[in-house]
Amino acid sequence: MLRKVESSEKILIVGSGCAGLTAAIYASRAGLLPLVVNGLQPGGQLTTTSEVENFPGFRNGVGGFELTESMRLQAERFGARFVDDSVIDVDFSSDTKKVLGENASYLAPCVIIATGASPRLLGVKGEKEFFGGRGVSVCATCDGAFYRGKDVAVVGGGDTACEEAMFLTNFSQRVYLIHRRDTLRASPLMRERVLGNAKIVPVWNSVVREIFGSEKVNGIRVENVLNGARDEIKCAGVFLAIGHKPNTQQFAKFLHLDEDGYIRRMENSFVETNISGVFAAGDCADKVYRQAITSAGTGAMAAIAAERYIREHLERKRNG
Ligand SMILES: Cc1cc2nc3c(=O)[nH]c(=O)nc-3n(C[C@H](O)[C@H](O)[C@H](O)COP(=O)(O)OP(=O)(O)OC[C@H]3O[C@@H](n4cnc5c(N)ncnc54)[C@H](O)[C@@H]3O)c2cc1C
């Protein structure tokens, strides 16, 4: 499997979002000189948003890029190193873990996986243009407060879409819930809550065809899937709640994943996987919270657990 051995490390961190960067800060401060494999999106998902208002310590908010860049510099200050590469395969069958990147291969007794999860997108006109700060969002907890007193639309029909819609009623006048079917997939209790909320307006049997606006979103064009009728809905924000795809397929041969592809943690552990010495942090192992701070939190936990593992691992080796 190995091509060229780029490096033999004490600890390898795969992914450079909030989870990977926080793990890098903790691991480097512990003197482990971690190597971080950046992946295609150095800084992670947060770099796609202009304003983060809920990360502690920034009372006036902070830009997503600025925040993750600061984390990277903080980790570098203590000796963390970063490499532009993407992991395509792994071999966790022995004590020394092998990680194959597109450019090189890496060996380490300990690996922290922090590859995140990518939000599923609609693929319609206007979506990319208005994404992250201009009206298209994938996180009501993150961005709901920007839409105080304004109308918004949520796209989806599962539990997440319903949660997002309910949360947005704290701020918005009207929340259109756009769903391609005529019943919600959410649990009965959640369905009842959503349909009983006067601020939520379901738009059944409909799909979004376009998101339009000028500087920011002004509305969406929807199409009825039964009769093809088109309609325009004025709104200032569009929240996509059609799921996330965890970036974990490269690890599936060795790590236990749940039915949606998220890395399973061991019972009674926040970060341990089924392979000893391999830890998971951030959104790749969390389909519930998906926040910068929770990812950073598990990144810190993973690095602390990894430091203990490495210490014990080296001790075992020394003692034969
Ligand atoms: C537009 C937007 C706005 C948001 N706003 C907020 C907000 O205001 N507040 C908040 O708390 N949260 C917000 N979030 C959510 C937050 O960004 C995520 O919860 C957080 O980034 C998750 O961090 P992570 O490190 O687990 O994963 P990610 O940020 O997804 O990072 C994953 C990392 O893994 C790397 N990677 C992936 N695959 C590979 C591979 N094969 N090999 C190597 N590396 C790989 C990527 O390059 C990336 O660096 C927002 C998300 C989005 C999309």
The ligand as a MOL file (V3000), in Angstrom:
LIG
                    3D

  0  0  0     0  0            999 V3000
M  V30 BEGIN CTAB
M  V30 COUNTS 53 58 0 0 0
M  V30 BEGIN ATOM
M  V30 1 C -21.4480 28.0580 6.0660 0
M  V30 2 C -21.2300 27.5100 7.4390 0
M  V30 3 C -21.3500 28.3500 8.5230 0
M  V30 4 C -21.1420 27.8570 9.8020 0
M  V30 5 N -21.2390 28.7260 10.8480 0
M  V30 6 C -20.9840 28.2800 12.0880 0
M  V30 7 C -21.0380 29.1750 13.1890 0
M  V30 8 O -21.3330 30.3690 13.0350 0
M  V30 9 N -20.7810 28.6650 14.4220 0
M  V30 10 C -20.4680 27.3460 14.6270 0
M  V30 11 O -20.2240 26.9620 15.7690 0
M  V30 12 N -20.4220 26.4880 13.5980 0
M  V30 13 C -20.6680 26.9130 12.3460 0
M  V30 14 N -20.6440 26.0400 11.2940 0
M  V30 15 C -20.3570 24.6310 11.5650 0
M  V30 16 C -18.8390 24.4470 11.7490 0
M  V30 17 O -18.1750 25.0150 10.6640 0
M  V30 18 C -18.5100 22.9530 11.8740 0
M  V30 19 O -19.2180 22.3910 12.9380 0
M  V30 20 C -17.0080 22.7870 12.1150 0
M  V30 21 O -16.2670 23.3970 11.1040 0
M  V30 22 C -16.6340 21.3030 12.1850 0
M  V30 23 O -15.2580 21.2350 12.3500 0
M  V30 24 P -14.4690 19.9000 11.9850 0
M  V30 25 O -13.0400 20.2100 12.2380 0
M  V30 26 O -15.0710 18.7520 12.6730 0
M  V30 27 O -14.7300 19.6610 10.4420 0
M  V30 28 P -14.5730 20.5960 9.1600 0
M  V30 29 O -14.6150 22.0310 9.4840 0
M  V30 30 O -15.5490 20.0460 8.1870 0
M  V30 31 O -13.0900 20.2730 8.6560 0
M  V30 32 C -12.7920 19.0490 8.0700 0
M  V30 33 C -11.3380 19.0690 7.6510 0
M  V30 34 O -10.9910 17.7700 7.1980 0
M  V30 35 C -10.2930 17.8850 5.9700 0
M  V30 36 N -10.4970 16.6370 5.2320 0
M  V30 37 C -11.6530 16.1050 4.7470 0
M  V30 38 N -11.4070 14.9530 4.1080 0
M  V30 39 C -10.0590 14.7490 4.1850 0
M  V30 40 C -9.1840 13.7340 3.7090 0
M  V30 41 N -9.5960 12.6960 3.0040 0
M  V30 42 N -7.8460 13.8740 3.9790 0
M  V30 43 C -7.3740 14.9170 4.7030 0
M  V30 44 N -8.1790 15.8930 5.1830 0
M  V30 45 C -9.4900 15.8130 4.9160 0
M  V30 46 C -10.8540 19.1200 5.2900 0
M  V30 47 O -9.9260 19.6410 4.3480 0
M  V30 48 C -11.0300 20.0260 6.5100 0
M  V30 49 O -9.8290 20.6920 6.7720 0
M  V30 50 C -20.8350 26.4900 10.0020 0
M  V30 51 C -20.7380 25.6340 8.8980 0
M  V30 52 C -20.9200 26.1310 7.6290 0
M  V30 53 C -20.7960 25.2140 6.4470 0
M  V30 END ATOM
M  V30 BEGIN BOND
M  V30 1 1 1 2
M  V30 2 1 2 3
M  V30 3 2 2 52
M  V30 4 2 3 4
M  V30 5 1 4 5
M  V30 6 1 4 50
M  V30 7 2 5 6
M  V30 8 1 6 7
M  V30 9 1 6 13
M  V30 10 2 7 8
M  V30 11 1 7 9
M  V30 12 1 9 10
M  V30 13 2 10 11
M  V30 14 1 10 12
M  V30 15 2 12 13
M  V30 16 1 13 14
M  V30 17 1 14 15
M  V30 18 1 14 50
M  V30 19 1 15 16
M  V30 20 1 16 17
M  V30 21 1 16 18
M  V30 22 1 18 19
M  V30 23 1 18 20
M  V30 24 1 20 21
M  V30 25 1 20 22
M  V30 26 1 22 23
M  V30 27 1 23 24
M  V30 28 2 24 25
M  V30 29 1 24 26
M  V30 30 1 24 27
M  V30 31 1 27 28
M  V30 32 2 28 29
M  V30 33 1 28 30
M  V30 34 1 28 31
M  V30 35 1 31 32
M  V30 36 1 32 33
M  V30 37 1 33 34
M  V30 38 1 33 48
M  V30 39 1 34 35
M  V30 40 1 35 36
M  V30 41 1 35 46
M  V30 42 1 36 37
M  V30 43 1 36 45
M  V30 44 2 37 38
M  V30 45 1 38 39
M  V30 46 1 39 40
M  V30 47 2 39 45
M  V30 48 1 40 41
M  V30 49 2 40 42
M  V30 50 1 42 43
M  V30 51 2 43 44
M  V30 52 1 44 45
M  V30 53 1 46 47
M  V30 54 1 46 48
M  V30 55 1 48 49
M  V30 56 2 50 51
M  V30 57 1 51 52
M  V30 58 1 52 53
M  V30 END BOND
M  V30 END CTAB
M  END
